[in-house]
Amino acid sequence: MSPAFGAMEVEHYSKGVLLEPFVHQVGGHSCVLRFNDKTICKPLIQREHQFYETLPTEMRKFTPQYEGVVSVSFEEDEDGNLCLIAYPLNGDHNNLENLDNSECEPKSKLLRWTNKKTVLLENEKISKEWVRQHRKEEKMKSHKLEEEFEWLKKSEVLYYTVEKKGNVSSQFKHHNPWSMKCHQQQLQRMKENAKHRNQYKFILLENLTSRYEVPCVLDLKMGTRQHGDDASEEKKANQIRKCQQSTSAVIGVRVCGMQVYQAGTGQLMFMNKYHGRKLSVQGFKEALYQFFHNGKYLRRELFESVIKKLTELKSVLEKQESYRFYSSSLLIIYDGKERQEVAVDSDPEDLEDLSEESSDESAGAYAYKPTASTVDVRMIDFAHTTCKYYGEDSVVHEGQDTGYVFGLQNLIDIIKEIRDESSE
């Protein structure tokens, strides 16, 4: 068990945890699941696990915090609802097959392991009749959502209108088509293998979006080469083709996914990897512009922070001997929900009850302006990362990952171009 688990965690991990789709996953093909508000998990790949356990200290601020490993099992309740449940890695797995999940309520967050029976923590007195009725209603909603997702998954770029009456952050739950697609595929894979294997290791990682109310996320595939050293000839040829047909070969970076909140229209914009592969260099620049635009104006206050972090990351990677981050992604994240700052000469009493809409209309009179926002830049996905310290690798590289660094420099230059052109 990772040193990150203290005494406080032991009690929590004596229970099983129902895993849910991580709705802010905008790219990649590996399923990312929500463990709790601060933590996500994904299937353990040995090479990626090794990376997190051995990564250099200076790189840690640019990667999610690694929080250990759990065992995940695929389970089905009496109504056929498919669930993924996480258990302590060193728990009593002999009881897993005998565990009764008949009262495994899909919406419950935490499940307790007691007398070989799973019970609801939040309200143990809930009647079975209520649970069954609730499940029936949820299943009807689920069918409607699945029909909607089938349509959404066919769209490479789409806009979803958020209802005015709802809280924006709460409505993210059901409308990120890419995360739901990955989750459905993961469930299907595990269902097909359930007869032969029903225990999987997943790694726990920091949820990078947890600090943001409405996360805007850009997933960039970095580097001029995507295939690992261990790739088959078919895989190698396929990845080379994808790079040559996209901006990866030209500038060392391409869009792999995007999620942006458009405050001007109250819409969420999603862009998937298929659209990202088709973009020209100019199209890539326009996509970046779109990522930093909230539908009303360009979020110029974000540029300096992003450029500073990218430049620092580039400096760190230039010093990493032998590392190659093939098929790794870079995330840029900021909050689409802006906090407004009032000018010093404004009267707070006059502004106390202003809504966002009225403050927009009164911008000239009340001198509203956005406060500086926190921007995060992190590297993710290390399934094909290699380094000379990984003893078993047959190919040993020397020096820095020039393809990744090349992509970073071009990314910095393009963001600077957008910044300078928007200020003219």
N, C-alpha and C positions, 0 to 999 in steps of 0.2 A: 504493500500500500504506500502511496506517495507520502512524503513528509508533509505535504500540504494538508493532510488530514490530521487534525488535532483531536484532543479528547472530546471536544464539543461535537465533532462529526460522528463519533462512534454510535451514539444513540440514534442519530438520523439514519445512518446506513444499516441499522438493524431492521429497517423496513424496506419494502419494495416501493419503487416510485414509477408511476405511470408516465411514460414518455409521450410527448405530443409533437406535432410538426413544428419546426422552428420557422416561423412565418417570414423572417427577414433573410432567408437564404435566397440569393438572387442568381447564383451561378453554381458551377460544379455538377458532378453527377452522383457523388456520394451523399447519402441521406444524412442531414443534420437534424438532430432532435432537441427539443427543449427539455432539460432536466429540471431546472427551476429558473427563477428570474435572473440569476447571475451566472448560470452555467448551462452549457449545451453539451451534447455528446455526439459522437460519430463512430462508425465501425473502425476498430483498431486495425491499422496496417503497420506491420512490424517496422518498416523503414521510417515511417512518420513518427511512430512511437519512439524509436531510437533518436530521432532528431530532437524531439522535445526533451528527452532526458539528458541530452549531451550538448545542447546548443550553447554557443559562447555567451557569456554574461552580457556583452555589449549589444547582442541581438534581442535580448528578452523584451526590451521595451517596444520592439517592433513585431512581436508575435503575441498571440493570445497566451495567457497564463495556463500552463498545464496543471491539471488538478487531480490526476490519477486515472484509475481504470475501474470499470464496473462490469458485471456480467448481465447480459440482456437476454431475456427469453421471450419467445413469441407465444402468446396465449389467446384463447378464444372463449368468450362467455357464452351463456346458454342461448343468446339470441344471434350468435354468429358474429358479434362485433370483434374485430381483430385488435389486439392490444400488444404493445411492447412494454415490458416491465423490467426495470433495472434493479438488480440486487447487489449486495456487497460481493466483491470478487472472492473473498475468502469465507463466504457464508455457507450455510448448510444446504448445498444444492441437491442433496439426496431427496429433499422434500419437495423440490420444484415440480416434479411430475405428478405428485399427489395433491398439489395445491388446488383448492376449490375456488374458482374465480366467478362463481355464479352471481355474486353481488358486486362485481367489479364495475362500478359506475364510470362510464367513459369520461365524464366531466370532473371526476374527483382528481385531486392533485396528488394525494399521498395515500398509500395503502399500507395497512399494518399486517404483519405476518404473525398470526397467533392461532394456536391449535389447528394448524394446517388449513386455515380458512382465511380468505381475504375479506376484510370488513371495511366499511367506510369510516374514516376518522371524523369527518366533519359533522356527521349526524348519524350515530349508530342506531337511532330509533326509527329511521325512515322505514316505512312499510314496503314490503316487496311489491305490493300493488302499485304504489306511487312510482317506484323505480321502473317497473315494467311500462307504465304509461309514459313516463318521461323518456324512456328509451325509444318507444314507438314514435313519439313526436320528433326526437332527435334523428331517428332513422329517416323519417320523411324529409326533414330538412337536408339531411345528408344526400339523399337521392337528387334533390334539386341542385345542390351544390356540385355534385359530380357531373350533372348535365352541363352546368355552367362552366366547369373546369375543362370539359372536353372542347368547348368552344374557345375558351381562353388559351388553351395549350396550342391551338392552331395559329394564334396571333403572335407575331414576333415583337411587336410594339403595341401596347394597348393602354387605354386610359380607363380608370374606374372612378366613377363619381362617388364621393363620400357624402352620405346623408348629412344635411345641415344640422339635424337635431341630435346626431350622435357625437360621441367623443371620437376624434380622429384616430387616436392610438388604439382604441378598443376595436375599431372596424378593420384594422389590419388583419385580424385573426383569420378571416375566411377568404381573403382575396389576393394572396400571392400565388399565382399559378405555378411558378417554378418549384417552390418549396413543397407544394402539395403533390406535384408530379413525382418528385424525388421520394417523398414519403410513401406514396402508393406503390412505386416500384420496389422500395425496400420491403414493404409488407408482403408483396407478391413473391419476392425472392425467398424470404424467410418462410412463407407458407409452403412453397414448393419443397423446401428442404426440411420441413418440420419433422417428418418421419425419421430422418436420418440424423438430424442435428437440431437441437433447440436451445443451445447456449452459445452466446457470442460475446466476445470481449469488445467493449466500446471505451474510447478514451474520453475523459471529461476535460473540457476547455472553457475558458472564460467567455461569457457572452458579451461580445464587444458592443452590442447595441443597447445593453441594459440601461445605460445612463441617459439615453435619448428618448424623448416622448414620442416623436415621430421620426424614426431613423431613415435618413436618405443614404442609400448604400450603392457604391460603385465597385464592381468586381472586375479587375483588370488582369488578364492573362499576360504574364511577363516573360520576356526573353525571346530570342530569335529561334530557339529550338525547344520543342515540347516533349519529345520522346526520351525516356530514360535509357540508361545503358543496357538494361536487361530486356528492352522491348523486342518483340518478335519482328521479323522482316516486314510482315504485313502491317503491324502497328506502327513501325517506324515510317513506312511509306505513307500511311494514312496521316500521321502527324505532320510529316514534311509537307504533304499536299495542303493541309489546313493552314500551315504557316505561309506557304507560298501564295495562297489565294486570299490572304488577309493582310492586315497591317503588321502582323508579327514579323514577317520577313523584312519589311521596309523600315519600320521604326522600333521593332522589338517590344511592342505592346499592342493588345487589342481588347476591345470591350467583351467581357464574358457575361455581364449581367448588370442591371441597373434598376433601382427603385427610388423614385423621387416624388415628393409631395408638392403638388402645384397649388400654392396658397391662393393664387389668383382665381382659379376655377373650382377649387375644392376637390381636385382629382388626384388620384395616385397614378403615376406613370410607371409602367414596367417595360423593360427591354431585355430580351433574352440573348443567349450566346449566338443563336443562328443569325440574328440581325447583326450582331457585332462582327461576325466573320465577313459579312458582305461590305462593310464600310471601307471607303477609300481613306487616305490620310486626311483629306478635307472632311470627310464624313465623320471620322474619329474626333476631329477637333470640334465639329458641330455637336457631337454627342456629349463631349466634355462640357461645352457651353451649356447644353440643356441640363446637365447634371447640376450645375451651379446656378441655374435659373429657376426661380420659384413660381413662374407664371406671371409675375408682376414686374420683377426686376432681377438683375444679376446679383447674387450674393457676394459682392466684391470683398466684404470683410473676411471672407474665408481664404482668399488667395494667399496672403502672406504666410499664414499658419501652415497651409498645405505645402507650399514651396519650401518652407523652412524644414518641415519634417521629411519631405522627400530628399532634400539635399543632405540632411543628416544621415538618412538611411543609405544613400549612395556612398557617403564617406565610410560608413561602417562596412558595407559590402565590399568595397574596394580593398579592404584590409583582410578579408576572409580568404585564407589560403586553402585552395582545393575544393571548396564548396561549389556545387552546381545545383541550382534550384529548378530543375526541369519540370514544367507543367505547374509551377507554383503560381498563386494569384496574389494580387495586392488589393487590399480593401481600403477605400476612402469613405469615411462615415461622418455625417454631421446631422444636426437636428433640423428637421423641416419646420418644426414649431418654433417660431422666433419669439424671443422676449423683447419687449419694447422698452426703450429708455427715453425718459422725458428730459428735455433741455432744462438747464438750471434756471432759466428765467420763466419757466412755465409754472402755473399755479396748480399744485397737486389736487386741490379740492375740486377744481374745474374738470379734472381729467379722471377722477376716481371711478366713475361709472361708465366710461367710454368702452364700448366693445371694440374688437379688432376692426370691424367694418367701419364704425364711425371714426376711429382713429385714422384710418386710411384717408377718409374724406377730409379730415381736419388736419392733415399732415402739415400744410402750410401754416395754419394758425397755431398749432400746438407743438410744432417742431419735434415730432416723433422720429426716432431713428433706431435701427436695430443695434443691439449690443453685440460685442465680439462673441462669436460662437466657438465652442470647442470642436476641433476637427481631429479625427483619429486616422492614423495611417498604419496598417498592419499587414504583414505577410501571413498567408495561410496556405494550406494544402502542400504537404511535403512528402507525398507518397513516392515520388520519384527523385527525391533529393539524394545526392551522393557526396561523399567526402572521404579523404584518405584515412580518416580516423575510424571509418566503418569497416575495419579489417577484412570482411568477407567480399568486398567489391573487387571484381576482376580488373576494372578500369579505374586508374587513378589519375585525376586531373591536377594540373599545376596552376597556381595563380588564381586570380579572381574570376567570377562568372561574368565574362565580358558581355554576353548576350543580355543578361539581366540589367547590368549597369548601363548598357547602351539604351535599353528601353526606359530606364529611370530618367536618364538625361534628356531623352526626347520628350518624355512626359512633362518634365520640369519646363522645358523650352516652350512646349505648346500651351501650358497653363500660363506662363509668363506672357505669351502672345495674346491670349484671351484677355488677361488683365490689362495689358497696355492698350490694346485696341478698344476696350470698353471704357477707358478713361479719356480717350481722345475727344 
